[in-house]
Each structure stands twice: as C-alpha cells, then as structure tokens.
Amino acid sequence: MRQTIMTGVSALAFALFASTALAQTAEPQSEPQATTLDEVVVTARRTEENIQDVPVAVTAFSQEGLRQRGIETGTDLQNFTPSLSVVGNTNRNQENYTIRGIGGIGSLGTGGGPGVVAYFAEVPSTASGPGLLFDLQSIQVLKGPQGTLFGRNTTGGAVLLDPVKPGFEPDGYIEATIGDLDRRSARAAVTLPLSDSLSLRLAGQFDQRAGFVTDVNTGKDYNDRNNFSLRGGLLFQPNDRLSSYTAINYVDIDENGPGTVLLAVNPAGPAAALLNPLLAAQQARGNDRIALSADTKNVSQTLLALNNITFQLSDNVTIKNVLSYTRTRADFGSDGDASILVINDLNGAIAGRWNVDNETWTEELQARIALGRLTFQTGVFYSDTSTVTPLTFVQRANLGAVTLLQDSAHANDSSKAIYGQFTYAITDTLTANAGYRYTWDEFGGDISIYIPQFANTCGTNPGFFFPNCSRAFDGESDGDTWQLGLDWQATPNTLIYGVSRHGYKSGGINPSVLLVSATSPLFRVRPETVTDGEIGLKHDWSASGVKARTNFSAFYMKYEDIQRSDYALIGGFNTQLITNAAEATVKGFEFEGVIQPIAPLTLTATYSYNDASYDRYVDGLGVDRSGFPFQYVPENKYSVDAKLYLPVASTVGDVSVRASYSWQDDQQVSSDLQPFGVIPAYGLLNVRLDWEHIAGSDVALSLYGTNVTDEEYRVTSNATYNTTGLVGAAFGDPRQYGVTLRYSW
C-alpha cells in the first residue's frame, strides 16, 4: 500500500510542477498567497476575546491548524502545546492529560477527579481518544488552576473543544483520505439554514486503519483505528438578545486495543523464570510482532446532549444556562503482563455487560453583569454521575489459577459549587481581577468480587462467599479556589500580566484498602491543592514589513498533598492505592511565537521548560523520594513549524508546503526507580503539501507524511518492574503517508 501511495505522490508532484512550468511560460505569476497574523478568538474567560487580550497562558488551534499539523488525538496535541503531556497507562485511547506536571484522573466513586478537565461546548466532557477533534471552531489549552469562572474546579488546567456552530449562510465540506496501513477515512459537515432564526449543522467522520502491531500466534492486529462520530447542532436566534444552541454528539469506538510490548523482566520477580525466555523471543521479533494471551479490546459508546442558552436581560446583564446529559459505556481488555502467560490478564466485562456504564447530568447557571468599569461574573454549578447498570470485569492471574470476577459494582459522584469573579478597569489600560469558588464533593459506591477457584470466596468481603460479597464505601470533600490578577495594556499590541491562583482537587478514598483493613488510616485521601504565581507578556509587532507575535509566560507553583498511585503494606498485603505525596515545587517558563519574514513564509515555534520535583515525599512503603522527578512532565519541549506558499500561476491555485517538527525530553512515568521507568526523549517530523483552489475551484488536494523519520517512541507505560516483576508499553504510530481530497462550499 505504501508503494502505491508513494507512486501516486510522485506522479501528482510531477504533474503539479509540470503544469506550473507551462503556466509560467503562458502568463505572469500571481503573487504568492500571504498569510497574516489573524486574530485568534478564544473563550478562556467564558466570553469571546482576542487571545492577545487574555491575561492567562493559552495555546489555541483552529480546525485548519489541527488538520495541517496532523493533530487527531490528545497524544498528537501534546507535541505542539507547551507544558502539556498526554500519556496512556495500558490503553493508548485512555489518554491522561497533565499540564505543568499537574494531572491525574481519579476514579468514579472514589473521589480525586481530574487535574485537567476537558470541555465540549462549555460542558465538562472528555478529550481522550479518537473521534473528537473534527469540525471544531477551535481547541484551547488553558494552563494553571481553573474554576472561578466556569465549570469544574481543576488544579492543572482545562482543554476547551469549541465545535463549529450553525450560521445563517449555507456552507460545508466533504473530504476523504487514504493512506498507509489501509487507512480509509472521511469527514463531512453541512450548514442548513431553516429560517431567519433557526439553523442546523450536521457533521460526521469515520476512521478505519489496520494496526501496526501483529500477534504472531493469532494474527490479530493491535493499535488499529475503527471509530465513527456523528454531531448535530441547532441554533435558535430569534433576536439579538436570545440565543439557544442545542447539540448532540455521539462517538463509537470498536478497536482491538493496545499492542503492549514486553520490555523488561525483574530477575527477582515471581514469574521471572517463565518470562525470561518470552522476553528474549520478544526482543528477537521486534516491537511490531508480539504474543499475548488476553482478549484485548477497546470498545466504547459515548452520547452527549447539551443545551446552551444565553439571554441578554438588558445592555448590562446577561444570563446563561448550560445543561447537559452524557451516557458512556465501555468494555476494555488488556494484557498487563504483555505475554502469552496468564499473569495479569484483564479480559473485559462479563459477556453482555460493561466495564463502564455511567450517566452524567450537569447544570450551570451564570450571570454576567457589566457596570461601567466593573464586570462581574457569578454562577452555580452542579454535576451528578452514577452507574446505570452494574459494572463488571473478568481478571485472570497466577498463570490462570485464579480468576477475579467482579459481578457487580456501582459508583456515584456529585459536585456542587458557587463561584464569582470580577474585573475592574482601574484606568483605561490597567485592570484588576479577583475570583473565588467553593466546591462540595460527595462520592461512593459498592463493589462485589469473588474467586470461583476458591469455592466462590469473596475478594471484597473476607470470610464470606458469593453472592454475599458486596462492600460499600463513601466519602466527601470540600475546598476553595481563588484567583488574584493584574494586567496592563502597555500598548495596543502589548499586554503584560501577573496572576496568582489557588486550586483544589477533591479528596478521595481507597476501596482496595477497605478490603484488607477497615481501620487503616490510608483508606481516606486528603484533597490536593496548588498555589501558583504567573507572569506573562503578549506582544504583536512588525518591523520593515516583518510581522511577528511573541508570547512569554513564567510560573512558580507550590503543590501540596499530591495524590499519587502508590503501594503500601496493609495487613501483610502489598496493596495498590492512592496516597498524598506531601509537597512539591514546579517552576518553569513557556514561549510561543509566530513570524513572517517574507509574505509567503510563516514560521511558528513553541518551547517550554518545567522543573518539577518533590520537596518532601515518603511513599507508602516508607521510602524517602524527596527530590525524585515528577511523573509525566518533560523538562524541555519544543516545536517548530514552517509553511511556505510556492510561486505558482493564479490559474493553478494556491500551493503550499509545510514541515512540522516536535521534540520532548525524557519523561518519568514510574513512581520509583526502575528499568524503563522513563520514556526516552523523541522527536517527530511531519510534512505536508496542500494544493487549494485547484484551477480556481473549491477542490483541494493534500499529500501528507507523519513521523517521516520513522521514530520509535513509547506512548504508554505499565511500569510495574518492582511490583509484578515486569514492564510493558505501547508504542506510537510509525511512518505513514496519505492523500486527502477535499471539496468545500
């Protein structure tokens, strides 16, 4: 397939430049199309603003920017976003977002919650996995604690997905892509004005691709793509004061799961003698051919329905209400030991059931009041997540001698908050802002696990037998979030700001501890907090016809009671749990810049430096890890991007070439010192040729190459060398080429 595509690329390139040469002899060339430093509109403060006027570090991409950089998942997004890290555990589609070293996802019913929250159309949602980053107006990554202006409270930041909303002029597009690994994908969207006040937008996408890792025994391919998404948005706008946006978004994924590669075996591990020959065989085969025993899979269905209504009561008062419902079902299977041995095989849910089956309701009522120099925004937020059908899983261990069968589990989380933030213009150029939020969290559930091989003895209720295995748990937490800031518009093109924020993430509980000891103090987990200071400079400038944009930010954070996955001896058992990792300091700086040295050439660069380490941390086993590097935070990251419009005749169209390179430093992924506890540094190079407005038409053709140097790099890690005695990981996509044809109107 690759040979076919490359032959087509060569033929097309020849035809393109031949036609260009002929056109040059027939008529004068047109001026190369110049790009400009367009205004980037963001909603970081819950209202539309120029990104250069927002006193907070924000990285934003338009849909075109995502498309031309090959950004299709969070793992791709991290390559071009300073201080953002996206790493999976055993499943590459379960992407964990970390910003400036702060992240974590928590578990339903046990508290904790995400350190970075994603929003879709202002509704707390997810940005994890494929099938989400299409037909977007923009995607925005906000750095630092959030919560005094909207939505959930977070300690790390937020990722805002803003879909394209219906307009009142018909438009749309359709595109199709073919590529390596038998890739077949398509996207389409259309806006249908139904009246002067009502308009509908429909969009959809599907993506199918073979996996790049194969099981040598079964022939099953892993790390494949097989997903589709549907989206509908209805805008009702009868007058200038009322606007109602209703949307439904559905994502369906049915993939084979991760191709986990066995990387290391601990000689002192419990199954070392059996695993060592398998490790040698794996190393001889290479990382694209593996042998597993588990029924790996990644199946999920997510439905989101929302309504966002804005009503302007007067020239000074605006009311907004955001209501949403989400239903998520999933069945995940993975091979935790990355071998044909049955050591830690999670084979998914009981037949006909789900690992995950939850529904979430959110409600947010907000008021924005403008009184001369004072603008005040306040609101209340509520979310409730609960289990729809009992959650199940089947886990096989101890060389198949033990099966842990979770026949039922329920979980629920609820969060309530009140918040407010004001902005006061001290002068025409100097503005102060302050905000406060208080959040109340409740969580709990029940779980039932038994072991069929041991006469159905309960794993969750020692001394009892199935069906009397259910064990209940619950907890609650509360805390505040605040912000103080000052920004100065030094010139019309220069913003200087300083801000200090305090973020709160819910405390939690450890059901695994309850199963061993009902009195252990490690059962409850304290809330984690972060207090930061950030200064920034945003500046647009030009000199001698050269246009540029340079944005800098520097930050210093104190991070306390950090929630970390850990192990502790409880009742004689080495138990996995969440602990509070005492205190840490995170400091660093970020840069984002764009420059046009000549009209047809645009250069973009980003860089971030993060210095994060524990000031004081004694883990659950009593080991002092003070000074140990943080997980999921590369010290250095950068990206460079160049786009050049070629000098072709106007009758040909607009032709541009683009190259994007991103690099990130070593990244600690294990909580202790162990082999393969660090993802090594890696760099990725993508290239692209775009031929737009072909012969004056609305047709565009693109040729692309991703990871063209065929870099081998890890995107997940199951670093359990010191516990289960092995390390497994999944690798990122290899080199791929493809062609996209697009028609828009």
N, C-alpha and C positions, 0 to 999 in steps of 0.2 A: 504493500500500500504506500509506504514511504517513497519508493522508487517512482510510482505512478504520479504521486503528488509533485515530487521534485521535477519530473519531466514536464508536467503541466506548468509549473512555476517558471522553468527555463523558457518554454515556448511563449508564455504570456509576456515575460520580460523582453524577449526578443521582439515580439510583435509590438509591444508598447514603445520601445525605443526606436524601432524602425519607423513607426507611424510618426513619432516625434521628429525624427530626422527629415522625413518627407514634408512635414508641416513647416519646418524651419526654412525649407527652400521655397515654399509656396507663399508664405506670408510672414510678417513680423511676429516675433514672440510677444505674448502678453506679459505683463508684469507678474512675477511670482506672487501668489496669494500670500499676504502677510497676516499673521495672527496678531492680535492685540492683547494687552493685559486687561481682559474683560473684568467687569465687576462680578465677583463671586458672592452669591446671595446665600446666607446661612440662617438657621433658626436656633442658634445656640442659646439665645435668651427668650425663646418662645415667641419671637416676632421676627419678621424678615428684615435682615440687615446686611450691609456690605461686610464681608469678612474682615476687611481692614479697619472697621469701626468697632469691632467686638473686643473688649478687653479680657480675652482669655485665649489660650493656645488652642487653635482649631486647625485640623487638616481636613480639607474638603475636596471631593472629586465629583464632577458631573458624570452622567451616563457615558458620554463620549470619552471622557478621561479614563473611566473604568475599562471601556471596550478597547481603547487603543493601547492600554498598558497590560491587557490580558488579565484583569482582575475579575475573578469569578467566585472566589470564596474568601473567607477571612484569612486563610493562610497566604493567599496572594496579596490581600490588602496590607498585611504587615510589612511587606517588602518595600512599600513606598510611604509608610507612615512613621515618623519619628516616635520613638519610645513605645511603640505598640509591638507586642509579641503575642502570637497565636500558635498554640501547641496543643495537640491532642494527647490523650493518655494511650489507650489501646485502640481507640476508634478514631480515625482521621476526620470523620464527619462531626464528632463531638468536640468542636474547637473551643478552647478555653482562652478568653481574652485577658491580657494583662497590660496595663498602661503604667509606665514608670515603676514597674516592679510590683504593682498592686492589682490583684485579681481574685481568683477563687470563685467557685460556682455554688458551693453548698449543696444540700440535698433536700428535696421536698420532704417536709415533715420534721426535719431535724434542725432547722434554722440556718444561720450562716448567710446564705444568699449570695448573689454575685457581687464581686467588687467592681465589675464593669457591666452596665446594663445597656442592652440594645433596645431601640425604639423603632417601630414601624408606624409612620403617620401619627407620631406622638403617643403611641400606645406601647407600654413595655412588652417586648417580644423577644426575638432571638435573631442573631446574625451568624449563627453557627450552621455550617453545612452548605450544600449546593442548592441551587434553585431559588435564591433570594435576590441576588444582585442583578436584576434586569428591570427595564423600564422605570428607572429611578430618575428623579429630578436631580438628586444629589445624595451622597453619603458623607456624613460628617463625623469626625472623631474628636471628641472633647476630652481634654486632659485635666485631671485633678478632681477632687471631690465635687459631687453634684447633689442637688436636691432642694435648694432654697427657691428654685423657680418652677420646677415641674417634676412629675413622675415619681419614681422610686429614688430612695437615697442610695448613694454609692460612695465608695472610698477612692476608687481608681479613675473613673471617668464614664463616658457614655458614647455609644455609637448610634447615630441617627440615620435611619433609612427613610428618605422622603420620596414617595412614589410620584410619578407624573400624574397630575390631576387633569380631569377633563377641561378643555377650553370650549370656546363657542365658535371655533372655526374647525372644519373637518381636517384632520391630518392623520398620519400613521406611517407605519413602515412594516416591511417583512424582510427577513434575512435568513439565509441558510448557510451552514458551514459543513464542510467535510474535511477530515484530517487523518493523521496517523492514528493507529490503534482502532481503525474502522470507526472513527468518530463521525456521527451524524447528529447535527443539532439544528434547531431553528428557533427564531423568536419573531413575534409579530405584535403589533398594537394598532388600535384604531380609535379615533375620537369621533363620536356620533352626536352632534348637537340635535336634541329632540325638540327644543323650543328656544325662545329667547332667554329662558330662565333655567332650563334643565338640559344637562349634557351627560353623556355616558362615554366612558373609556373602557375598552376591553383589551387585555394583554395576556400573552401566554408564552411559554417556552418549553422545549424539551431538549434533553442532552443525553445521548447514548454513546458509550465508548467502551471498548474492551479493556480489561485490566492489563497492567504491565507486570504482574507477578503471577506465576502459574504453579499450581500444586502438582508435583511430579508424580503423585500416586493417583489422583482423581482427575486431573486435567482442569480443575476449577480455576478460573481466573479471579484474582483479587485486585482491589483498588480500581474497580471499574466505575463507570458512571451510567446510571439509569434512573433518571428523575424527570418529572414534569411539574409545571406550575401554571396556575390559572389565576387571573386577577380581574376584578371588575370594580370600577369606581363610578359613583353617581354624584354629580354636583348640582345642587339646587340653590340658585342665587336670584331670588325674585327682585331684589333691590340692592342698593349699596350698603344696607345695614345688616342684612341677614345672609348667611352663607352656611350651607349644610353639605358636608362631604361624607358619604357612606361608601364603605369599601368591603369587599370580601376577597381574601387571599387564601389560596389552597396550594400546598406543596406536598407532592407524593414522591417518596424515595423507595426504591426496591433494588438494593445493590448487594454485592457478595461480601462486603465487609473488608477489613484491613488484611493485607498480606504481611503479617508480622514475621520478622526475621529473627532467628535465634543468634544473638551476638556474643554472649559470654555465659560461662558456667562457673559457679563457685566450687572449687575443689572440695570444700568442706560442706557443701550443700547436701540435703538429704537424698537427692537422686543423681548426684554427680557421676557415679559410675555408669549409669544408664544414659545420661545426657551427653557425656563427653564424645562418644562415637557419633552421635547425631550432630553435635556442633562441628566436628571435623568434616562430616558429609556436607553440611550446610556451607561451610567455608569453601569447599571444593566446587560446589554448584554455582556460587554467586548469589547475589541478593534478589535476583529476579526469578529464582526457582526454589520453592520451599516445600515442606511436607508438614501438614497439620492434621490434627485429629478432631478438632471441634467443628461444629456446624456454624461457621462464621457467617454473619449476615448483618445487614443494616437496612431495616425496613421501618418506615415511619410515614405518618399522615398527619398533617397539621392544617387546621382550618381556623382562620382568624376573620372575625366580622367586627366592624367598628363604625361608629358614627362620631363625627367631629363637627359640632355646630357652634358658630360664632354669631353673636348678636350685639350690635352696637346700640346700646340704650340711648346714648347721647354722644356729642362730639368728644366727651371726656371719659365716658365709661363704656367698656366692652366686656361682655360676659362670654365665656367659652365653656362648653361641656364636652368631655371626651368619654365615651362609653365603649367598652369592648368585651368580646367573648372569644376565648380561644379553646380549642379542643385538640389535644395532642395524644396520639397513640404511636407506640414504637415497640419494636422487637429487635434487640441487639444480641448478637452472638460473637464471641471472640475466643481465641486460643491464647490464654495467658502465659503458657509455657513455650509457645512457638515451636512445637514439636509434635511427633506422632504419639508421644506418651500422654496419657490422661493424668496430668498433674494438676492443672488448673484450667479446666475447660468450661466456659460459660456458654451453654448451648441454647440460650434464648429462653423464651417463655414456654410454659406448658402449652401443648397443641391447642389452638383455638383461643388462646389468651394473649395477654400483652405484658411486657416488662413495664411499660409506661402507658397509663390511660388516665389523663388528667384533664380537668377543665378549669379555666381561669376567667373570672369576671373582674374587670377594673372599672372604676368610676372616678372621674376627676372633674371638679367644678372650680372654675377660676374666674377672677375678676381683675381687670386691668384699668387703673384709674390715672388719668393724666390731669394734673393741676398746675399749670404753668411750668415752673422749673422742676416740679416734683412729679415723678411717675412711680406708682405703687402697684405691685402685682401680688395677689394673695390667692390661696386656694386650699382645697381639701382633697385628699387622695385616699382611695380605698382599693385594695385588691384582695381577692379570695381565691385560693387554688385548692382543689380537692380531688380525690380519686373517684372515678366514675365506676370502674369495675375492678375487682381485686387484682393486684399486681403479682405476677408470678415469675419465677425463673427456675432453671434446672442447671445445677453446677456439679460437675464430676471431678473428683480429686483422688489422691492417693493411689495412682495407677489404676483407677477405675473401681477401687474397692469401696469408695464412699461416694454417695450421691446426696448432695444437699438440695432438698426440694422445697422451695418456697411456694406453698399452695395458696397463700393469701397475704396481702399487705394493703394497708390503707394509709394515706398521708394527707395532711392538710396544712396550709399556711395562710395566714391573713396578716395584712399590714394596713395600718391606719396612720394618717399623718395630716398635719396642718402646717402651712408654710407661708412665708411672705418675704418680699424683697422690694426695697425702694431704691430709686435712682434720683439724685438731686444735682441739678446743674448749679454749682457754686458760682461759676462765671460761664461765659459763652464757650470756653474751651476746657474748663476744669469740672469734672463730675465725680461725685462720691456715690458709692452704693454699699448697701448692707442688707443681709438677709438672714433669716432664721427658720429652722424647721424642727419639729419634734415628731418622732416616729414611735409607734407602739406595734410590736410584732408578737404574734402567737403562732405556735406550731405544735404538731403532734401526730400521732397515728398508732398503728398496731401492726405486728408482723408475726407470721407463723411459718416456721421452718422445721422440717423433720428429716430423719435419715432412714430410708427404707431398709438398708442393710443391717441396721441395729434395732430390729423389731419396732420400727417406726418411732424410735425415741425422739423426743423433741430437742431441737437445737436451740430453740428460743425460750423454752420453759423447762429448765433442767429438772429431772425427776418425774416428768410426765411423758405421755405418749400421744401420738396423733389419734384423734383430732383435737386434743386439748393443749395445743402448742402456742396459742395466740398470746402475745405480750404487748401491753400498751405503754406508751410513753408520751410526754408532753412537756412543753416549756414556754417561756415568754421572755421578752427582752424589750428594752426601750432605750432611746438615746437621742441626742440632739445633733444638728448640723448647722453650721453658721458660715457666713462669709462677710468680709470687710474689704472694700477696694477703693482705689482712686485712679482715675485715668485723665490724661491731659492730651488734648488735641493740639500738639505744638504747632503744626502747620496743617493746611487742608489735606496733606498727604502723609502726615506723621502722627502716629498715636503711641504714647508712652503710658504704661500702666503698671500698677502694683496691686496685688491681691493676696489676702490670707484667708484660708478656708479650714474648716474642721469637718471631717466626715465620720460617719458612724455606719458600721455594718452589724447586723443583728447577731446576738449571741446564739448558742445552739445547744444541742445535746448529742450524746454518743450512744445510740441504742446498742451498739456492739459491746459497750462496757456494761450496760444493764444486763445483758445476757450472762455475763460472768460474775458480776458483783453488783448488788442493788445498793451498796453503801459507798462505792468508790467516789472520791471527790472529782475524779476525771469524767464523771458522767455529764456534768454541765460545762459548757464552754462560754467564756465571757465574750461580750461584744468586742470587736476590734475598732480602733479609732486611728485617724491620721490627721495631723495638723500641718499645713504647708504654708509656704510663702513663695510667691511667684512674681517676677518682674518681666516685662516684655516690651519690645519695640517693634512696631509695624510701620513700614515706610515704602511708598511708591515714589520712584524718581526717574528722571530722564536727563540725559546729557548728550549733546551733539547727535541727536536722533536715536540714541540708545535708550530703550525703555527697560526698567527693572523693578522688581518687587523683592524686598528683603525683610523677613520676619525672624526675630530672635526671641527666645524666652529662656529664663533660668529659674530653677526651682530648688527648694530645700524642704524636706519633709521629715517629720518625726512620726514613726509608725509604732503603735503600741498594742499589746495583747493580740499579736498577729495570729490568725488562725491557720495552722499548718497541718497537713496529713502527717501522722507520726505513728510510732509504735510504743507500747508500754506493757510491762509485766503486771497483769491483774489476775489475782487468784492462781498464779502459776502459769498463766497463758500469755503468750506474746500477742497482744491484741492491737489491731489497727484502729486508729481513732483520730479525732481532731483535737489538737492541743493549742494553747495560747503561747506563742513563741516570744514572750517578753517584749523586747524593744529593738527597733532598728532605725537607721538613718538612711535616707535616699536623697541624693543630690545630683544635679546634672544640668544640662542645657540642650536646647534644640534650635535648629536653623532650617528655614525653608526659603528658597529663593527662585526667582524666575528672571531671565534676562533675554533681551532680543538684541544681539549685537548688530544684526542686519535684518531687514524686513522679513525675509523668508525663513529665518532661523530662530527657533525658540529653544533655550536651554533651561532645564529645571534641575534643582539639586535639593536634597534634604540630608540632614545629619542630626544624630542625637548621641549624647554621652550620658550614661547612667552609672553612678557609683552607689551601689546598694549592698549593705552587709549588716549582719546582726550586731548590735551593740552588746546585747545580753540575751543568751538563749541556752537553757539547759533542757534537752529533749526528754521525752517520756521515759527513756532508758537510763537517764542520768548523765548523758554525755554532754559536755560543755561545747556548744557550737558557736560561741561568741566569735565574731569576725568571719564566720562562714559566709560564702557568697549567697546572694538571693537566688531563688529559683525564677526562671522564665524572664530574665532581664539581661539581654546582651549589653555589654559595656559600651560598645560602639556600633552604630548602624549608619549606613548612608545609601543614597540612591542618586543616580544621575540619569537624565533623560534628554535626548536631543531629537527635535523634529525639524526637518528641512523640506520646504516646498521646492520642487525642481522647476527649472525654467523651461516650460513647455508651451506650445501654442495654445491660445484660448480655445480653439476648436477641439483640442484633445480633452480638456477638463482640468482638474486640479490633481496633481500628483505629488505625493509627499513620501518621504522615508523617515523611519523612526527607529531609534535604538534606546532601550532602557536597561540599565544595569543596577542591581541592588546587592548589597553585601551586609552581612551581620556577623558580629563577633561570636566567640564561644558562648554557649548558653547553658547554665547549670539547670538540670532538670530533676536531679535526685536530691533528697533532703539530707543525704550524708555522703561521705567519700566512698566511691565505688567505681569499678570499671564501667565505662560508657554512661557515667552519671552526668556527662556534659555532651551536648550536641555541638560538634565542632563548627567553627566558622565556615561559611559558604557564601558564594556569590552566584547570581543568576543573571543571564543576559537574554533579553527578548528583542526581536527585531520585527519590523512591520513595513509593508509598502501599501499605501492607500491610493487608489485611483477613483476620485469622486467626480460627480457630474460628468460622466463619460460622454464625450461628444455633445455636451450641453444638456444631457438628460438628467433624470433623478436616480440614475443607477450608479452604484458604487461597487468596486471590487477591491478586496483586501487580501494580501498574502501575509501570513504571519509565521513566525518561528518562536517557540518558547523554550527556555533553557537550552539554547542552541549549542552551548559547550558541553552539554550532557553531564552536568554536575550531579554527583550522587550525594544526597543530603537527607538527613532524618527530619521527619515532621511530627513523630510521636515517640514516646519512650515509656516503657514499662520497667523502670529501673528498680528491680527487686533482688539485686545480687546478694544483699546481706540478710534477706528475709526468706524468700522462697529458693534462693540459690541460683538465679539466672537473670538474664537481661534480654528482653525482646524489643523490637522497634519496627515502625513502618517508615518507608522512605518516600520522598517527594516524587513528583512526576518527572519522567525522563524527557529528553529532547523530543519535541513534536513540531510538525509543520502542518499547515492547513490553508484553506481558501474559503473566504466568506463573500457571498454575493448579497447585496442589499438594495432594496428599492424603497424609496420614501416619497411621500406626497404631503 
